Amino acid sequence: MARYLARSGTILGPAPPQQFAGGFGNLNYLIELDGKPAVLRRPPNGPLPPGANDMAREYRILSSLWRAYPLAPRGLLYCAEPGVLGAPFQIIEYRPGIVIRDTLPPGLAGRAEVGAALSRQLVESLAMLHAVDPAQIGLGALGRPAGFLGRTVEGWVTRGTVVADLTNPRVFAETVAWLRCRVPEDAKPSLLHSDFKLDNMIHEPKTLSPVAVIDWDMGTRGDPLWDLAVLLSYWAEPGDPACMHRLRQMPTAQPGFLSRREVIDLYQRLSGRAVGDFTLYRVLSVFRSAIVFLQLFDRYRGDPGRNAGCAGFDTLGRELLDYSFEIACGRAE
């Protein structure tokens, strides 16, 4: 990489890259570029799901979005040559701060005002993204918004079919049939993050104000309610089934966090968009979560030594698939 960067007069610092912890997806490293910290980002090793871990797409977004959305770190460099690091990679702006995952930092847990503030920041940041005009920053041709939700349904059905041996065949088939019959007409498209959640946001350690939104490799243009649905697919509430709590994605079941219904209401007020019947979005987003965890288990059974952390994800994926079916049947929310 140092030799590659030197072609353009960029100097890679002498310190070895330090890998950031967390996540099952892209690999991120803190490096020094021309004397300043930066982030090297590349896909994981092995075969990748279609459309995921797209460094070129992410760089296209981050090299433009920072102009209109202050929480987007700036894309600095993209390399399409797999011979340099074994896969395409990019370098993006480094923004220091803390990442909150399934638990709050010491001293903040149990404080209702913290949960309320984080809830509002997430919804405000999402609504602010959806207010960006893609055409004004050169992203007016990003993605294919026409037929977006129909393709999203079929994309996740295709991924699910690959791991269908891990599912209850009846539940899988009936959920797919339910989804296919209820795809709504296209909404006015917005820029989408496609995996908007708490651990894809960096916060200032003392004030907890948002510093950056990261992981844009699935960014596109499409129905903004899909972004909201994906966020809520991680949003566990105290009365949810055990599988939602075993997701361990966000600490939203703790005191002070808004309920999913309150998040929808706040998003409507901030964005000015009517949400209407959200059931299709809700079922599809939970179905998506189920397939993601089944894919991760499939990676584990193909290489147990390298993917030991995914050993129990077959059970979690099946339970989430059951939950999506219960939502479709009106027996859960």
Order of alpha helices (4+ residues) and beta strands (2+ residues): alpha-beta-beta-beta-alpha-beta-alpha-beta-beta-alpha-alpha-alpha-beta-beta-beta-beta-alpha-alpha-alpha-alpha-alpha
